[in-house]
Amino acid sequence: MSITIRIDTDAIAANVRTLREHADGAQVMGVVKADGYGHGLIESGRAARAGGATWLGTAQPAEALALREAGDTGRILTWLYGPDGPFPALVAADIDMSFGSLKVLEAIASAARAAGTAPRLHLFVDTGLGREGCPLDLLPELLDRAKELQDEGVVRIVGMWSHLAWADQPGHPTINLQATVFLVGLEMADERGIALEVRHLANSAATLTRPDLHFDLVRPGIAMYGRPPVEDPDGGDWGLVPAMSVTTRLALVKPVHAGQGVSYGHEYTTDRETMLGLVPVGYADGVFRAGGGGRAQVAIGGRRYPIAGRVCMDQFVVDLGADTEATEGDEVTLIGADGPSAADWAEAVGTIDYEILCRFGGLRPKADS
Ligand SMILES: *Cc1c(COP(=O)(O)O)cnc(C)c1O
């Protein structure tokens, strides 16, 4: 594969330090789900720890277990599974677990009884995202059962948490609404004598824009990888540094006449004598096909070039112009400090930078674990 994905782990550590300054007093959980948003699970986890993250978070339980196997001894929370767990492995690995239903709670309790140790659990309240977690109506019943199991010494309820729907739109009315529902949930836990160690609600956007919603712990993901989730009112990037760069090298540079159609379907035609550059990566390498037709750009020698014509499976073409100094072997930056950002790609192809990072990151060789 001719695509090169570089991950600047120092940038991840520095971003976590920056987020800690914003979190002021709250602990930081580095969210490393989805292979660290494509940056590598183990490396991202290590970098987050180096930056001062006292927690790591993964959606997939297998990723939490992989962090432990790689030697991470800190607090790790995992949250996305049904009643099939894998709870025995998670209990044995001392992973904090989320639950949002009686069925999952009972399944965790069985594994805990079998192991003879009481795992630490976080009750996920659906305060309005309409995704994971227990709706408020069912919360009293779930809390009662959780308290019973805690009193029997089977589990420890250490956390209550939730997730925001509109955090990337500061001022959206649902943010305060969700916070209010969360407070109701916390009160219900308090009424039952459940003493919580950590209450947590804020993702990256809320970490940066809603200090009143930090509670005991914040859970930044995208910001840790250097992508600002919301506009910085100071006109900067919140001091965040992108950690991923994506590059390749020009495979071919050649002269063509005016009127030359370029790539499948000849969607682009040269309007003058010019030089074409062949970039040897395509949609099989994560380059969105929707970026063709001039929508997405790459940088060569510090200059931007739109993609000329369609993106193919393994390659695409740029029109370098007649006077170009670019030659075969020159570096082509798809994402990087001297080229387009993940956000530029997202805008070009109609998605969010999260998907751009996961897509390109998915092509990284998994040599770490
Ligand atoms: C992904 C995720 C986060 C991190 O979100 P960002 O927007 O990347 O900061 C936090 N909490 C939960 C539950 C998540 O699923």
The ligand as an SDF file (V2000), in Angstrom:
LIG
                    3D

 15 15  0  0  0  0  0  0  0  0999 V2000
  -17.5360    9.0170   21.3780 C   0  0  0  0  0  0  0  0  0  0  0  0
  -17.9800    9.3720   22.7060 C   0  0  0  0  0  0  0  0  0  0  0  0
  -17.3630   10.4110   23.4330 C   0  0  0  0  0  0  0  0  0  0  0  0
  -16.3410   11.3530   22.8040 C   0  0  0  0  0  0  0  0  0  0  0  0
  -17.0080   12.2120   21.9090 O   0  0  0  0  0  0  0  0  0  0  0  0
  -16.2030   13.3740   21.1270 P   0  0  0  0  0  0  0  0  0  0  0  0
  -17.2700   14.1440   20.4520 O   0  0  0  0  0  0  0  0  0  0  0  0
  -15.3030   12.6890   20.1590 O   0  0  0  0  0  0  0  0  0  0  0  0
  -15.4670   14.1360   22.1410 O   0  0  0  0  0  0  0  0  0  0  0  0
  -17.7470   10.6090   24.7380 C   0  0  0  0  0  0  0  0  0  0  0  0
  -18.7090    9.8320   25.3090 N   0  0  0  0  0  0  0  0  0  0  0  0
  -19.3340    8.8410   24.6360 C   0  0  0  0  0  0  0  0  0  0  0  0
  -20.3830    8.0490   25.3130 C   0  0  0  0  0  0  0  0  0  0  0  0
  -19.0020    8.5770   23.3230 C   0  0  0  0  0  0  0  0  0  0  0  0
  -19.6330    7.6110   22.6540 O   0  0  0  0  0  0  0  0  0  0  0  0
  1  2  1  0
  2  3  1  0
  2 14  2  0
  3  4  1  0
  3 10  2  0
  4  5  1  0
  5  6  1  0
  6  7  2  0
  6  8  1  0
  6  9  1  0
 10 11  1  0
 11 12  2  0
 12 13  1  0
 12 14  1  0
 14 15  1  0
M  END
$$$$
